[in-house]
Amino acid sequence: MENPFETGHIKNYVLAYSSVVVIMVLFFIATTLFNDVQIYDKKVFDTNSSDIIAGKDKIMKNIFEVNSSQFKLMKEVY
């Protein structure tokens, strides 16, 4: 087997490696240029906690009403 450093084949290896790097850089540039950046609206949350608690109580009541008619819990946990 011949030594690639002595026969001049190392030039081909460096050329192949550099061509792969150039192709990767070109793909990176293409994806950054043609990528459309979407602008999202800022979300604002309601800070009034009394409305949140009242809404949560209504939801919990509805859940208990639905669950009480469909399922019966066991008295002992196994």
VMD Tcl script that builds the backbone (N, CA, C; Angstrom):
set m [mol new atoms 234]
animate dup $m
set s [atomselect $m all]
$s set {name element resname resid chain x y z} {
  {N N MET 1 A 0.845 -1.179 0.000}
  {CA C MET 1 A 0.000 0.000 0.000}
  {C C MET 1 A 0.891 1.243 0.000}
  {N N GLU 2 A 0.538 2.205 -0.810}
  {CA C GLU 2 A 1.371 3.391 -0.945}
  {C C GLU 2 A 0.996 4.437 0.099}
  {N N ASN 3 A 1.957 5.205 0.502}
  {CA C ASN 3 A 1.737 6.291 1.457}
  {C C ASN 3 A 1.143 7.479 0.703}
  {N N PRO 4 A -0.053 7.945 1.096}
  {CA C PRO 4 A -0.680 9.056 0.351}
  {C C PRO 4 A 0.084 10.360 0.484}
  {N N PHE 5 A 0.881 10.505 1.559}
  {CA C PHE 5 A 1.645 11.742 1.719}
  {C C PHE 5 A 2.815 11.807 0.738}
  {N N GLU 6 A 3.339 10.660 0.358}
  {CA C GLU 6 A 4.483 10.649 -0.542}
  {C C GLU 6 A 4.070 10.689 -2.005}
  {N N THR 7 A 2.936 10.105 -2.362}
  {CA C THR 7 A 2.550 10.005 -3.772}
  {C C THR 7 A 1.731 11.198 -4.254}
  {N N GLY 8 A 1.349 12.095 -3.355}
  {CA C GLY 8 A 0.597 13.266 -3.796}
  {C C GLY 8 A -0.910 13.091 -3.738}
  {N N HIS 9 A -1.389 11.969 -3.201}
  {CA C HIS 9 A -2.842 11.772 -3.098}
  {C C HIS 9 A -3.476 12.626 -1.998}
  {N N ILE 10 A -2.655 13.134 -1.113}
  {CA C ILE 10 A -3.196 13.950 -0.025}
  {C C ILE 10 A -3.895 15.190 -0.576}
  {N N LYS 11 A -3.421 15.662 -1.734}
  {CA C LYS 11 A -4.053 16.818 -2.371}
  {C C LYS 11 A -5.502 16.502 -2.728}
  {N N ASN 12 A -5.772 15.295 -3.183}
  {CA C ASN 12 A -7.138 14.899 -3.527}
  {C C ASN 12 A -8.017 14.806 -2.284}
  {N N TYR 13 A -7.456 14.310 -1.162}
  {CA C TYR 13 A -8.216 14.222 0.076}
  {C C TYR 13 A -8.572 15.601 0.604}
  {N N VAL 14 A -7.627 16.514 0.566}
  {CA C VAL 14 A -7.876 17.883 1.023}
  {C C VAL 14 A -8.897 18.553 0.117}
  {N N LEU 15 A -8.820 18.328 -1.166}
  {CA C LEU 15 A -9.777 18.902 -2.102}
  {C C LEU 15 A -11.191 18.354 -1.858}
  {N N ALA 16 A -11.310 17.061 -1.604}
  {CA C ALA 16 A -12.618 16.469 -1.322}
  {C C ALA 16 A -13.192 17.017 -0.023}
  {N N TYR 17 A -12.361 17.124 1.018}
  {CA C TYR 17 A -12.815 17.649 2.294}
  {C C TYR 17 A -13.255 19.098 2.163}
  {N N SER 18 A -12.474 19.908 1.476}
  {CA C SER 18 A -12.821 21.324 1.317}
  {C C SER 18 A -14.078 21.497 0.477}
  {N N SER 19 A -14.306 20.634 -0.509}
  {CA C SER 19 A -15.530 20.740 -1.310}
  {C C SER 19 A -16.757 20.409 -0.467}
  {N N VAL 20 A -16.634 19.434 0.452}
  {CA C VAL 20 A -17.756 19.125 1.342}
  {C C VAL 20 A -18.041 20.305 2.268}
  {N N VAL 21 A -17.001 20.930 2.792}
  {CA C VAL 21 A -17.185 22.089 3.666}
  {C C VAL 21 A -17.832 23.243 2.902}
  {N N VAL 22 A -17.419 23.477 1.671}
  {CA C VAL 22 A -17.995 24.553 0.860}
  {C C VAL 22 A -19.475 24.279 0.590}
  {N N ILE 23 A -19.821 23.039 0.300}
  {CA C ILE 23 A -21.224 22.693 0.056}
  {C C ILE 23 A -22.056 22.904 1.323}
  {N N MET 24 A -21.507 22.544 2.485}
  {CA C MET 24 A -22.228 22.762 3.734}
  {C C MET 24 A -22.445 24.247 3.998}
  {N N VAL 25 A -21.439 25.061 3.737}
  {CA C VAL 25 A -21.566 26.506 3.929}
  {C C VAL 25 A -22.600 27.080 2.971}
  {N N LEU 26 A -22.611 26.621 1.745}
  {CA C LEU 26 A -23.608 27.109 0.777}
  {C C LEU 26 A -25.027 26.741 1.196}
  {N N PHE 27 A -25.226 25.527 1.689}
  {CA C PHE 27 A -26.549 25.137 2.167}
  {C C PHE 27 A -26.964 25.972 3.373}
  {N N PHE 28 A -26.021 26.264 4.270}
  {CA C PHE 28 A -26.338 27.100 5.426}
  {C C PHE 28 A -26.754 28.499 4.988}
  {N N ILE 29 A -26.031 29.082 4.047}
  {CA C ILE 29 A -26.367 30.420 3.548}
  {C C ILE 29 A -27.719 30.396 2.850}
  {N N ALA 30 A -27.993 29.355 2.078}
  {CA C ALA 30 A -29.268 29.270 1.366}
  {C C ALA 30 A -30.435 29.147 2.344}
  {N N THR 31 A -30.270 28.376 3.409}
  {CA C THR 31 A -31.371 28.233 4.355}
  {C C THR 31 A -31.602 29.507 5.143}
  {N N THR 32 A -30.554 30.264 5.427}
  {CA C THR 32 A -30.763 31.511 6.156}
  {C C THR 32 A -31.344 32.588 5.261}
  {N N LEU 33 A -31.049 32.582 3.993}
  {CA C LEU 33 A -31.591 33.606 3.102}
  {C C LEU 33 A -33.055 33.366 2.768}
  {N N PHE 34 A -33.430 32.123 2.528}
  {CA C PHE 34 A -34.777 31.822 2.077}
  {C C PHE 34 A -35.730 31.427 3.198}
  {N N ASN 35 A -35.285 31.513 4.452}
  {CA C ASN 35 A -36.146 31.175 5.580}
  {C C ASN 35 A -36.971 32.394 5.953}
  {N N ASP 36 A -38.302 32.266 5.902}
  {CA C ASP 36 A -39.189 33.365 6.266}
  {C C ASP 36 A -39.404 33.348 7.772}
  {N N VAL 37 A -39.095 34.457 8.417}
  {CA C VAL 37 A -39.256 34.561 9.861}
  {C C VAL 37 A -40.657 35.086 10.136}
  {N N GLN 38 A -41.413 34.326 10.935}
  {CA C GLN 38 A -42.767 34.735 11.267}
  {C C GLN 38 A -42.744 35.582 12.530}
  {N N ILE 39 A -43.566 36.616 12.526}
  {CA C ILE 39 A -43.675 37.489 13.687}
  {C C ILE 39 A -44.936 37.086 14.442}
  {N N TYR 40 A -44.768 36.761 15.718}
  {CA C TYR 40 A -45.883 36.326 16.546}
  {C C TYR 40 A -46.344 37.467 17.444}
  {N N ASP 41 A -47.643 37.505 17.708}
  {CA C ASP 41 A -48.178 38.500 18.622}
  {C C ASP 41 A -47.809 38.137 20.051}
  {N N LYS 42 A -47.576 39.145 20.851}
  {CA C LYS 42 A -47.224 38.912 22.238}
  {C C LYS 42 A -48.468 38.504 23.009}
  {N N LYS 43 A -48.362 37.449 23.803}
  {CA C LYS 43 A -49.496 36.978 24.589}
  {C C LYS 43 A -49.545 37.742 25.908}
  {N N VAL 44 A -50.747 38.206 26.240}
  {CA C VAL 44 A -50.948 38.931 27.482}
  {C C VAL 44 A -51.901 38.109 28.332}
  {N N PHE 45 A -51.474 37.795 29.539}
  {CA C PHE 45 A -52.285 36.984 30.425}
  {C C PHE 45 A -53.019 37.866 31.416}
  {N N ASP 46 A -54.216 37.439 31.767}
  {CA C ASP 46 A -55.022 38.174 32.727}
  {C C ASP 46 A -54.440 37.972 34.115}
  {N N THR 47 A -54.221 39.068 34.819}
  {CA C THR 47 A -53.626 38.979 36.150}
  {C C THR 47 A -54.658 39.031 37.255}
  {N N ASN 48 A -55.921 39.136 36.917}
  {CA C ASN 48 A -56.974 39.180 37.926}
  {C C ASN 48 A -57.219 37.759 38.418}
  {N N SER 49 A -56.775 37.448 39.635}
  {CA C SER 49 A -56.831 36.076 40.129}
  {C C SER 49 A -58.230 35.659 40.558}
  {N N SER 50 A -59.102 36.603 40.901}
  {CA C SER 50 A -60.440 36.214 41.352}
  {C C SER 50 A -61.235 35.593 40.206}
  {N N ASP 51 A -61.079 36.099 38.989}
  {CA C ASP 51 A -61.767 35.514 37.838}
  {C C ASP 51 A -61.208 34.137 37.514}
  {N N ILE 52 A -59.920 33.975 37.702}
  {CA C ILE 52 A -59.284 32.698 37.409}
  {C C ILE 52 A -59.767 31.636 38.393}
  {N N ILE 53 A -59.841 31.987 39.667}
  {CA C ILE 53 A -60.288 31.027 40.682}
  {C C ILE 53 A -61.754 30.682 40.472}
  {N N ALA 54 A -62.581 31.676 40.145}
  {CA C ALA 54 A -63.996 31.416 39.911}
  {C C ALA 54 A -64.181 30.506 38.698}
  {N N GLY 55 A -63.421 30.729 37.654}
  {CA C GLY 55 A -63.494 29.877 36.468}
  {C C GLY 55 A -63.018 28.476 36.759}
  {N N LYS 56 A -61.987 28.355 37.594}
  {CA C LYS 56 A -61.468 27.043 37.954}
  {C C LYS 56 A -62.488 26.270 38.782}
  {N N ASP 57 A -63.190 26.962 39.694}
  {CA C ASP 57 A -64.217 26.306 40.503}
  {C C ASP 57 A -65.350 25.780 39.636}
  {N N LYS 58 A -65.732 26.546 38.630}
  {CA C LYS 58 A -66.801 26.102 37.722}
  {C C LYS 58 A -66.376 24.856 36.954}
  {N N ILE 59 A -65.144 24.856 36.512}
  {CA C ILE 59 A -64.638 23.692 35.760}
  {C C ILE 59 A -64.576 22.471 36.659}
  {N N MET 60 A -64.103 22.649 37.898}
  {CA C MET 60 A -64.006 21.521 38.823}
  {C C MET 60 A -65.391 20.971 39.161}
  {N N LYS 61 A -66.377 21.839 39.321}
  {CA C LYS 61 A -67.737 21.375 39.598}
  {C C LYS 61 A -68.255 20.542 38.432}
  {N N ASN 62 A -67.999 20.999 37.221}
  {CA C ASN 62 A -68.441 20.249 36.040}
  {C C ASN 62 A -67.748 18.896 35.957}
  {N N ILE 63 A -66.471 18.857 36.304}
  {CA C ILE 63 A -65.735 17.590 36.264}
  {C C ILE 63 A -66.289 16.624 37.295}
  {N N PHE 64 A -66.570 17.120 38.508}
  {CA C PHE 64 A -67.098 16.240 39.549}
  {C C PHE 64 A -68.493 15.750 39.204}
  {N N GLU 65 A -69.299 16.609 38.564}
  {CA C GLU 65 A -70.643 16.181 38.176}
  {C C GLU 65 A -70.573 15.081 37.127}
  {N N VAL 66 A -69.688 15.216 36.176}
  {CA C VAL 66 A -69.549 14.213 35.127}
  {C C VAL 66 A -68.989 12.919 35.699}
  {N N ASN 67 A -67.959 13.018 36.538}
  {CA C ASN 67 A -67.321 11.828 37.079}
  {C C ASN 67 A -68.196 11.101 38.080}
  {N N SER 68 A -69.013 11.826 38.839}
  {CA C SER 68 A -69.816 11.163 39.862}
  {C C SER 68 A -70.888 10.281 39.239}
  {N N SER 69 A -71.369 10.637 38.086}
  {CA C SER 69 A -72.413 9.826 37.476}
  {C C SER 69 A -71.835 8.629 36.708}
  {N N GLN 70 A -70.605 8.680 36.286}
  {CA C GLN 70 A -70.056 7.613 35.466}
  {C C GLN 70 A -69.227 6.610 36.265}
  {N N PHE 71 A -68.494 7.062 37.275}
  {CA C PHE 71 A -67.559 6.197 37.971}
  {C C PHE 71 A -67.839 6.224 39.465}
  {N N LYS 72 A -67.537 5.119 40.099}
  {CA C LYS 72 A -67.649 5.047 41.535}
  {C C LYS 72 A -66.291 4.628 42.084}
  {N N LEU 73 A -65.770 5.426 43.014}
  {CA C LEU 73 A -64.460 5.159 43.569}
  {C C LEU 73 A -64.536 4.091 44.638}
  {N N MET 74 A -63.481 3.341 44.806}
  {CA C MET 74 A -63.409 2.326 45.836}
  {C C MET 74 A -63.093 2.973 47.164}
  {N N LYS 75 A -63.594 2.398 48.254}
  {CA C LYS 75 A -63.350 2.954 49.581}
  {C C LYS 75 A -61.935 2.662 50.061}
  {N N GLU 76 A -61.379 1.524 49.679}
  {CA C GLU 76 A -60.033 1.158 50.092}
  {C C GLU 76 A -59.090 1.171 48.882}
  {N N VAL 77 A -57.886 1.625 49.146}
  {CA C VAL 77 A -56.892 1.674 48.086}
  {C C VAL 77 A -56.027 0.430 48.187}
  {N N TYR 78 A -55.829 -0.286 47.092}
  {CA C TYR 78 A -55.031 -1.498 47.094}
  {C C TYR 78 A -53.669 -1.249 46.509}
}
mol reanalyze $m
mol bondsrecalc $m
mol representation Tube
mol addrep $m
